[in-house]
Amino acid sequence: MCVCSPLVLAGADLEYIHQTKYLGVLLKASRQFKCSFDQAKIKFCHSFNAMCYRAKNASSELVCVQLLKSICMPVLLYAVEVTTY
């Protein structure tokens, strides 16, 4: 294993961390880019389930689709901003 010299910013050593959260996505330390969308998926499922429970008596499927687009999709789209391919 290679030992690297510490990174210094404004005269202070920067602490090495194994993971950090950015835009709701967990970025992991690795030789290659790695991230975990688990929390974003959990938040999406939570908002979807809450929306379905509250809209169970909705008279139209279009109402449910519009609610999905306006409430649940932003949760996933916010997390997608981390990866730009």
Secondary structure by P-SEA (a helix, b strand, c coil): cccccccccccbbbbbbcccccccbbbbbcccbbbbaaaaaaaaaaaaaaaaaaacccccaaaaaaaaacccaaaaaaaaccccc
